[in-house]
Amino acid sequence: MDSGAERKFAELLDSKNIKWVKNTKQFFNYRDLSGKMRKYYPDFYLPDYDYWVEIKGLFYQNEND
């Protein structure tokens, strides 16, 4: 995992029996504010939902945050 937040998210998915894949290859092209083409690599893929997930580096102390 690239961060503690990603690890916590993976643990949450595991606790809910949700299949996940840590993304290392799939990217999406986008144009930044200066007009330059860039690649965006989301953190996780949930194959049963065909859903990509990006985790930001924030870690919350309380379960309900």
Secondary structure, 3 states (H helix, E strand, C coil): CCCHHHHHHHHHHHHCCCCCEECCCCCEEEECCCCCEEEECCCEEECCCCEEECCCCCCCCCCCC
